[in-house]
Amino acid sequence: MPASKAQQKAQNKWIANNYDRINLTVPKGDKEVLQAHAQAQGESLNKFINRAITEQMVRDTADKEQS
């Protein structure tokens, strides 16, 4: 059963209060490649991108600490 308009409005309000949005642009065709890779990992595209960013930040921090 689809969510009611009131449920959608409440969910959108909760998301707006708890998350920041980032508009990501990629070259044509890359979106499908990224989605396929994320799906192969059992993740949503959003979860995959967040994981990739977090992992890179950890590596960057470790590199600075070793320098």
ChimeraX attribute file (.defattr): number of C-alpha atoms within 10 A of each C-alpha:
attribute: neighborCount
match mode: 1-to-1
recipient: residues
	/A:1	3
	/A:2	6
	/A:3	9
	/A:4	9
	/A:5	9
	/A:6	9
	/A:7	11
	/A:8	12
	/A:9	12
	/A:10	12
	/A:11	13
	/A:12	12
	/A:13	11
	/A:14	11
	/A:15	12
	/A:16	11
	/A:17	9
	/A:18	8
	/A:19	8
	/A:20	7
	/A:21	7
	/A:22	6
	/A:23	4
	/A:24	6
	/A:25	8
	/A:26	8
	/A:27	6
	/A:28	7
	/A:29	8
	/A:30	11
	/A:31	13
	/A:32	11
	/A:33	10
	/A:34	16
	/A:35	17
	/A:36	15
	/A:37	15
	/A:38	17
	/A:39	13
	/A:40	10
	/A:41	11
	/A:42	11
	/A:43	15
	/A:44	16
	/A:45	18
	/A:46	11
	/A:47	12
	/A:48	18
	/A:49	16
	/A:50	12
	/A:51	13
	/A:52	11
	/A:53	12
	/A:54	12
	/A:55	12
	/A:56	12
	/A:57	12
	/A:58	10
	/A:59	12
	/A:60	11
	/A:61	11
	/A:62	11
	/A:63	10
	/A:64	8
	/A:65	8
	/A:66	6
	/A:67	5
